[in-house]
Amino acid sequence: MPEDAAAPPGRPMRADARRNAEKIVAAAGALIAEHGADASLEEVARRAGVGSATLHRRFPSRQALLEAVFKDRVQALCAKADDLLTAPDPGQALSTWLHAVATHAVTNRGLGASLIQNGDPSLGETCHAMITTAGGPLLARARAADAARAGITIAALLKLVGAIALATERDHDGPAEAGLLLAIAIDGVRTR
């Protein structure tokens, strides 16, 4: 949870305030997946079960809320990568994580573009670096197990996932279509 959505610097956020902020971010994330980055803030508050004033107190602007949703999703992807580092099949672990990245990208439905256009440009760079750093060890582990071809970089894999997500984010069932295309692409990543 970003500091600007929390208590004043130096003071911890109250438990009820933290729960409200978490509910708001979760509701906003669901609505963005359904309707895109222009989802109604009133609907976000309604789905979170909080008043509009609570939403605006925690997130003083649409941009602050969008950034919180994006950061929350990126942190979840990084945590998933960490969890998968101990999976018994390194190739499957990489594949599972890439599918999670694709689902993340497809369900953002314009969130990244909105953040780039209206927000702090360093946010995208920071989040991309976090994802790249999280995925690197998964790829290295898959390579060491001979489950990924030499010469493939995490940057190339993330570009591939991004392209697939961009191509499918407006499809009726974007995550499923992205998953199918990614499965085809991952087959090309495996060693022969």
C-alpha positions in Angstrom: 0.0 0.0 0.0 1.5 3.4 -1.0 2.4 5.8 1.7 0.2 8.5 0.3 -2.8 6.2 0.9 -1.7 5.6 4.5 -1.3 7.7 7.6 0.8 10.8 7.8 4.6 10.0 7.5 5.9 8.5 10.8 2.5 7.2 12.0 1.3 3.7 11.2 -2.1 3.3 9.5 -5.0 2.2 11.8 -6.1 -1.3 11.2 -9.6 -0.2 9.9 -8.1 2.3 7.6 -5.7 -0.3 6.2 -8.6 -2.7 5.6 -10.6 0.1 3.9 -7.6 0.9 1.7 -7.1 -2.8 0.8 -10.8 -3.2 0.0 -10.7 -0.1 -2.2 -7.6 -1.3 -4.1 -9.2 -4.8 -4.6 -12.5 -3.2 -5.9 -10.7 -0.9 -8.2 -8.6 -3.8 -9.5 -11.7 -5.8 -10.3 -13.4 -2.9 -12.0 -10.4 -2.1 -14.1 -10.4 -5.7 -15.3 -14.0 -5.3 -16.3 -14.2 -1.7 -17.6 -10.7 -0.4 -18.0 -8.8 2.4 -16.3 -11.7 4.8 -16.6 -13.8 2.7 -14.2 -16.2 4.8 -12.1 -14.8 5.9 -8.7 -18.3 5.9 -7.3 -18.6 2.2 -8.3 -15.2 1.5 -6.7 -16.5 2.9 -3.4 -19.7 1.0 -3.7 -18.1 -2.3 -4.3 -15.5 -1.7 -1.6 -18.4 -1.0 0.8 -17.0 2.4 1.7 -18.3 5.9 1.2 -17.0 8.2 -1.5 -15.4 10.4 1.2 -13.4 7.4 2.5 -12.2 6.6 -1.0 -11.1 10.2 -1.6 -9.5 10.4 1.9 -7.3 7.3 1.2 -6.7 8.1 -2.5 -7.0 11.9 -3.1 -6.9 11.4 -6.9 -7.8 8.8 -9.5 -4.1 8.7 -10.4 -3.2 7.8 -6.8 -5.7 4.9 -6.8 -4.5 3.6 -10.2 -0.9 3.7 -9.0 -1.9 1.8 -5.8 -3.7 -0.9 -7.9 -0.7 -1.2 -10.3 1.8 -1.4 -7.5 -0.3 -4.0 -5.6 -0.4 -6.2 -8.8 3.3 -5.9 -9.4 4.1 -6.8 -5.8 1.8 -9.9 -6.2 3.7 -10.9 -9.4 7.0 -10.6 -7.6 5.8 -12.6 -4.6 4.5 -15.3 -7.0 8.0 -15.5 -8.7 9.6 -15.8 -5.3 7.2 -18.6 -4.3 7.9 -20.4 -7.6 11.7 -20.5 -7.0 11.3 -23.6 -4.9 8.9 -25.4 -7.3 10.1 -28.9 -8.3 9.9 -28.3 -12.1 11.8 -25.1 -13.1 10.4 -25.1 -16.6 6.8 -25.3 -15.3 7.6 -22.7 -12.7 8.7 -20.2 -15.4 5.7 -21.0 -17.5 3.3 -20.6 -14.6 4.8 -17.2 -13.8 4.7 -16.0 -17.4 1.0 -16.9 -17.5 0.5 -14.9 -14.3 2.3 -11.9 -16.0 0.1 -12.3 -19.1 -3.1 -12.4 -17.0 -1.8 -9.3 -15.0 -1.2 -7.4 -18.3 -4.5 -8.4 -19.9 -6.6 -7.5 -16.9 -4.9 -4.1 -16.5 -7.0 -3.0 -19.5 -5.4 0.4 -20.2 -4.0 0.9 -16.7 -0.4 1.0 -17.8 -1.1 3.5 -20.6 -3.1 5.7 -18.3 -0.3 5.7 -15.7 2.3 6.5 -18.4 0.2 9.3 -19.8 -0.9 11.0 -16.6 1.5 9.9 -13.9 5.0 9.6 -12.7 7.1 8.1 -15.6 9.4 6.5 -13.1 6.6 4.3 -11.8 6.5 2.2 -15.0 10.3 1.9 -15.0 10.4 0.9 -11.4 7.6 -1.7 -11.8 9.2 -3.1 -14.9 12.5 -3.4 -13.1 10.8 -5.2 -10.2 9.2 -7.7 -12.6 12.4 -8.2 -14.6 14.3 -8.8 -11.4 11.7 -11.3 -10.1 11.6 -13.2 -13.4 15.4 -13.5 -14.0 16.0 -16.2 -11.4 13.1 -18.3 -12.7 14.6 -18.2 -16.2 18.1 -18.9 -14.9 16.7 -21.9 -13.0 14.8 -23.2 -16.1 17.9 -22.8 -18.2 20.0 -24.7 -15.6 17.5 -27.5 -15.7 17.7 -27.5 -19.6 14.0 -26.4 -19.7 14.7 -23.1 -21.5 16.9 -22.4 -24.5 20.2 -20.6 -24.1 20.1 -17.0 -25.3 16.6 -16.2 -24.3 16.5 -13.3 -21.9 13.9 -12.3 -19.4 13.5 -9.0 -21.2 12.6 -10.8 -24.4 10.1 -13.0 -22.6 8.5 -10.0 -21.0 8.2 -8.2 -24.4 6.6 -11.3 -25.8 4.1 -11.5 -22.9 3.4 -7.8 -23.3 2.8 -8.1 -27.0 0.4 -11.0 -26.4 -1.4 -9.1 -23.7 -1.8 -6.0 -25.9 -3.2 -8.1 -28.7 -5.8 -9.8 -26.5 -6.8 -7.2 -23.9 -9.9 -6.2 -25.8 -10.9 -9.8 -26.6 -14.1 -11.1 -25.0 -12.0 -13.6 -23.0 -8.7 -11.9 -23.1 -6.9 -13.9 -20.3 -7.9 -17.2 -21.9 -6.8 -16.1 -25.4 -3.5 -14.7 -24.0 -3.0 -18.0 -22.2 -3.4 -20.0 -25.4 -1.0 -17.7 -27.4 1.5 -17.8 -24.6 1.4 -21.6 -24.4 2.3 -21.6 -28.1 5.1 -19.2 -27.5 6.5 -21.0 -24.5 6.8 -24.2 -26.6 9.3 -22.2 -28.6 11.2 -21.3 -25.5 11.8 -24.9 -24.4 15.0 -26.7 -25.4 14.7 -29.3 -28.2 
